[in-house]
Amino acid sequence: MLPRLSNAITDHLPPSVRRPRYDRRAVTTGIVHLGVGAFHRAHQAVYTDDVLAQDPRWGIVAASLRSPETYDALASQDSLYTVSVRSQAGEDLRLVGAIQRIIVAPRAQDDLLDVMTDPRVRIVSLTVTEKGYCHDPATGALNEAHPDVVHDLTHPAIPRSAPGFIIEALRRRQAKGVLPFTVLSCDNLPSNGQTVRQVLTRFAELVNPDLGRFVANEVSCPSTMVDRIVPATTDQDRARIGEALGIEDAWPVVTEPFTQWVIEDRFPQGRPAWETAGAEFVVDVEPYEHMKLRLLNGSHSTLAYLGYLAGYETVADTMADPAFVRLIEGLMDVEVTPTLHMPPGADLTSYKRALIERFKNPALKHRTWQIAMDGSQKLPQRLLGTVRDRLREGTSIARLSLGVAAWMRYVTGVDENGAPIDVRDPMAARLRELADRAGRSAENLAGALFAVREIFGDDLPQDSRFTGAVTNSLKSLYEKGAKRTVSNLPGR
């Protein structure tokens, strides 16, 4: 039986394994991160780990707002974990120590709020996924009827939601005369800084109009673009990494070599020198955000739904089919790229070429089912914004509409062989009820789902160019299946 990873045992790691280049005991907390999932641990925590040797004031206290799984795995190993970077060339392992400790918020609201109120904490960052903002994905506005929002407005001292924790912490800081922290969203939301500002300002207004003005005028919410593919860790990953380390790591993370972080430089109380670790600071992140959301995330979702329906387990499996490569190349080149407006020097051709190679990486077992989660929250950002731009220009949406139709087919909860699909989505029950009523009629199913305003808004269901294209694609998926439908698509 292997010994467990901990501070005391890091000297016994193989020389090839990189480890923190700083004394963890000297690190103080400067960041609270909400949503301690695999992506944060493979992305922002790694950037922060790289700068702690020069500036130890930016340690991270991470919080899970729901599940205790990450805490249960990492608490006994001093919150240390391994990042495995996998490519066809092999596997590179490094130990990351930027996270000082993990709080399970439902068990310790007071502890988390106390840390967030500490004057040394100058940044609160988030990777809570789209659904964690308790907002309407179609408009970006706070969903005031969301159960967690209703609870947090009634019980502010024991919040459940990310907005609830942030606003209560800001209220306490204001009452104590402590300057507000910067709120840094690292989720795939359009204009994520503006979106989180809109959500937080409205939430604060509902608490107290003066607090609403304080949040609107004093709290900085820079936008960001984050990019790194991070599949779910498997038991095979744990066994392989444990054997390579000679030490058990209960929850390593696996990722790809590529990583990117573009950030608007608006941090009134200071920030880590993330640029020394490769982050790029810009005045306006929006062009980069559109590039990533539409090219990478839009392609990823399209691959996930169609690939799953076609019987492919991973993105790499899906991209081994030449028809799917043609689909994604056409989606990116023909339908997405004309909607992007990049600053001078941005090389979209190289970015798209790199995306195709990243999707094909056989060492990265990124399951189509994992990417397919929470589609109701993702479609507006990943596909529907591009659809609106294309319709405005009067140009083709053939591939975009197929991606939307594949989502519709997926959320019926039954695959092409009649087997159940484990649909994970905050609206899963409602979507399944609509699908069951519609039966196997493409027209009925599309019509029922178009009526979900939180996803499609008021405009798209009224545009026959959109509804007709999606319905025809859905008919093909029912009649021919995903593989034949994709194979029959015309070339670029």
N, C-alpha and C positions, 0 to 999 in steps of 0.2 A: 504493500500500500504506500502510495506516494505521500510525502509530507505536504502540508497545506501552505500555499503562498502567504507570506507575511513580511513585514519590515525586517524581522530578524533573520530571514532566510535568503534574502536577495543576493547575498554574497556567494551563495552556492549555485547560482544560475550559470549556465554555459557562457563562455566569453562572447559568443556570437549574439547573445540576447542583450539589446540595449536597455539601459535602466536609467532612472532619474539622475541628472547631474547636479543635484542640489540636496541639501539636508532637509528632509520633510519636516523635521521638528522646528525648523526656523520659519516655516511658511505660515502666514496669517491669512485670514479669510477676507477676500475682496469681492468675491462673486458668489451669489446664490443662483443656482440653476434649477429651474422647475421642469421636471420631465426627464429623469435620468435613465434614458433608454440607450440602446446600442448606438444609435446615430450620434448622440452627444458624446459618448465615450470614445468613438472613433474619429470625431471631428473637432469640436470646440475644445474638449479636454486635452486633446493632443497638441493643438496650437498653444494652449495655456501651459502645458507641461514644458514646451520648448522655451518659454520665456521666464520660467520661475527661477532658473539659475542666475539670471541677471536681476530679477526683481521679485522677491518672495512674498510680496504683499497681495498677490492675486490668487491665492488658493481658493478652491471651490467647495462650498457646501452644497450638495445636490439633494434634491427632494423628489420623491415619488408621490404623486398626487393620488394614486390608486393602489397599485399592487405592491406588496412587500417583497416581491421576488428578488429584485436587485439587491436590496438591503440584506435579505437573508443569505444571499450568495456571497456578498463582498464584506459584510461587517466583520466576520471572523478572519479576514485576510487584510485588515487595515485599509480597506477600500482600494487596495492595489488590484490591478488586472492587466492582462496581456492584450495587446493589439497585434493581430496577425494580418499582415499585408500579403495577399496571395495574387500571383500572376502565373502565366505559363512558365516563367523563369524559376519559380519556386516560392518559398515562404520566408518572410522576414518577420522576426518577433521582437517586440519591444515592451517594456514594462512602463506603465503610466501611473504616476502618483499624484496628479494634480487635484484629484478629488480627496478632500480631507476626511469627510464622513458623509453618510447618507441618512436622511430623515424620511421616515414614512409618515407623510402628512396626516392621514386620518388617525394615526395613533398619537401624534405629537404636534397639534396645531400651535400650541404656545411656544414650543421650542423653535419651530420654523419661523413664526412671527417675531420672536426675540432676535433671531439671527438676522432676519431681513431688516430689523429696526436698528441694528448695530451701525454706528456711524462709519465704521471701516468698510462696510459693504457699499460699494459704489455702482455695482451693476447687478441687475437681476435679469438673467437670460432665460429663454424658454425654448424647449422642443417638446411641445405637448400635442403635436399633430393638429391638423385643421380643426378637428372636433373639440379640442381643448379650449378654444377661445369662446365657446358658448355664443357663437354668432350665426347670422344668416349667411351661408356661403354665397348666395346670389347677390346680396347687397353689401355685405361686410358689417352690417349693423348688429349691435348686441341683441340677442334673442332674449327679451325680457321675460318670456314665459318658460325659459329653460329651467328645469327643476333645480339645478345647482345655483342658478342665479337667484331664483325665488328664495331658496334656503339661505344663501349668503347675505341677501339684503335683510332678511329677518333675523339671522344669527351671525352678525359680522365677526364676532370673536372666535367662532369655530367654523371657518370657511371650508368649502369643499373644492371650489374651482380656482383655476389660476387667476382670473380677474379678481375673485374674492380675496385671495391672499395678497395680491399686489396692492389693491386699494386699501385694505385694512392696514398693511404695513406702512403705506404712504401716509395714511391718516395719523398713525401713531408717531411717525417721524415728524410730521408737521406739528403735532401737539407738543413734541419735545424740542422743537427748534432744530431738528436735524435735517440737513439738506436732502432732497429726494435723490434716489438712485436713478440711473439710466435703465430703461426697460429695453432689452435687446431680443427681439423675436428672431429665431433661427429656423422658423417653419416655412413650408412652401405655401405661402399666402401671397397674393398679388399686393405689392406695396405693403409688405408685412409690418413695417413700422407705422405707416398711416393707419392700417387696419387695427393694430393693437391700440394705438392712440384713440381711435374712434370708439372701440369697445370700452377701454378704461375710462375715458372721459364721460361716456354715458352712464356707466356703472357708478362712477363717483357722483355724478349729478343726482342719481336716484338715492344715494346715501345722504348727500347734503349739497345744495347748490354751491356753497363756498368751496367745498372740496372739489367739486367739478371744475370750478374756475382754476383752482390751484393745479390740478392735474393738466388741464388744457394749457396753462401758461408756463408751468415750471418743470414739467416732466419731459425729458428728452426720450424719443422713441425712434432711433435711427433704423432705417431699413437695411436688410442684409440679403445676400444671395449665398446659399450654402450648397455644396455639391460634393457628394461622395456616396458611392453605393455600399450599403452595409446590410447584408443579408442577416436573417436570424441565425444565431449560433445553434449548432446541432450537437448532439452527444458525440458524434464522430469528430467534430471540431475539438471538443473538450478532450477527448482521448488522445488525439494526434498532438495537440499542443502540450498536454501534460507529459506525454512521452518525450517530446523535444526539450521541455524544460527540466524534466526530472522532478517536477513539483506539480501538485494539483492546483489548478485555477478553476474555481467553480463557475465563473462566467467570463471567459475571454470574449473579445469581439473580433470578427473577421471582416476584412474590408479589401478594397482594391488600392493600387498605387496612386491613382489620381485623387487629388483633393483640391478644392477651391473654396475660398471665402472672400466675398466682396462686401465691404461694410461702409456705410456713410459715416464720416468722421465727426460725430456729434456726441461727445461725452463730457459734459460740463464738469464732472467730478473726477475726471481722469480715466485712463484705461491701460490695459497691458500693451506692450509694444508688439502686438500680434504681427505687425508687418515684418518683424525680424524672423518670424516663423513661416512667412509666405503669404499671409493675408494681404489683400489689396484694399486700401482706403480710397474712397472716391467721394465726389460731391453728390452724385445722383446714381443710385444703384439700379434704378428701374430698367434701363436697357439690358443689363446683365441678368436681372431677375426674369424678364420676359424671355430672354434667350434660353435660360435654363428651364423654366417652367414649361415652355412650349416645346422646346426641342428634346430635352431629356425626359422630363416628367410626363409630358404628353405622349411621347413615344413609349415610355415605360408602361403607362396605363393601357395604351392600345395593345401592346404586346402581352400584357398580363391577361386581359379579358379574352382576346382572341387565342392566345397561346394556351390558356387553361382549357378553353372550349375545344381546342384542337388536340388536347391530350398531352401537352408538353408540361413537364414539371417545373422547369427552370427557364429563365430568360435565355441562357446559353443554348439550351435544347431548342428553344423556339427559333433562335437566330441561326441554328444549323440548317434550317429549312430555307432554301434560296428564295422562295416566294415571300417569306416574311421579311427577309432582307430587302427585297424590292419594295415591299409595302412601306417599310420604315424610311428607306431612302427617299421614296416618293413623297411620303408625308412631310419629311423635313425639308426637302428641296422645293417641292411644288407648292405646298399649302402653308407651311409655317414660315419659312425664311422670308417671303415677301412681306410678312407682317412685322418684321423686326427692324428696328432703326438703331443700329449700333454706333458707338463713337468711333472716330478715326482710329485705325490701327487694329481694331477687333477683327480677328480672322475666323469668320464663321465656317469657312470651308474646312479648316483644320479642326475646329471644334466638332463639327459633324462627323468628320472622319474618325476622330478619336472616340466619339460616342459609339459608333458602329463596332469598333474594336473592343470597347469596354463591355458592350452588350454581349459580345461573342466570347468573353473571357470564361473558359471552361473551368477555371479554378475557383470561380465565384458562384456558389450554388444559390442564386437568388430566385426563390420560388415565385412562380406566377401568382399563386394563391396569396402570398404575403403582400405583394404589390397591389393586388386587387382589393385589399381591405379599405373600408371607409370611402368607397367610390362616390357616395352622395356628397361628401365634403370636398372631394378632389376634382370632380368633373368641371365645376365652374372655372377653376384656376387653370387646369391642365389642357382642356380642350375647348370649352365653350367661349372663352375670351377670344381665341383664335377664330372660331366659327363666326363670331360677331364681326370681327374685322374683315373676314373673307366675304361675308354677305354684304357688308357695307361697300366693298369694292366690286361686288357682282362676280366673284370668281369661284372656282370649284371648291367643294367641300367633300368630295367623294370619300377620301380616306378618313377625314375627321368624323364624318357621319357614320362610317363603319365602326370606329372606335366607340362612339356613343351607343350604337346599336348593340355592340358586343357587351357593353355594360348592362344594357336592358336585358339581354338574353341571360347573362350571368346571374342577375339578381332574382330571376325566377326561382333559383335554388335547386334546379334540376339540370344536369348536364345532357349532352347529346346522346348519351347511352341510357338515360333515365335514372342515373345515380344521383344522390343528393349532393348539393354543393353547400359547404359550410360558409355561408355568407356572413362575414363580419362587418357590420356597418351600424352606426347609431340609428339608422332608419330601416334596418333590415326587416322588422316585423311589418311595418307599414308597406314597404315595397313588396314583400311577399304576399300580403293580403291583396294588393292591387293586381299582382301577377296571377294569383289564383283565380280572381274574378275574371280576368281577361282570357284565361285559357291559352291555347296555342295559336291564337289569332294575332299576327303581327300588328294589324291595324288597331285591335283593341288594346294590346299591351302598350304599344307606343303612345296611343291616346291617353291611357291612364297615367303613364309615367310623365308625359309632357305636362300634366296638370299639377305636378309637384313643384310648386312655385319656388320653394327654397333652393331648388337645383336649377331650374330652367328660366326663372324669372317670369315676367309678363310678356316679354317681346318675342322670344324664340318660338313659343307655341303658336304665335300668330303668323309666323313666316312660313309659308307653304314650301319655300325652297329648302328650308331646314327640315321641317316635319316630313316632307315627301322623301328626301334623301335618306333620312334615318329609317323611315318605315320600309323603304325598298331594301335597304341593307339588312334590316331585321328579317324581312321575308326570306332573303337569300340565306341567312344564317339558319333559319328553320328548315328551309327546303334542301339546301345543299350542305350545310355544316360549315364550320369555320375554315377548315383546310381548303375545301374547294372554292369557297367564297374568296379567300385571299389569293389562291392560285389563279382565279379568273379575272382578277383586277388587271386593267390595262397598264402597260408600262408608262414611264414618265413621258 
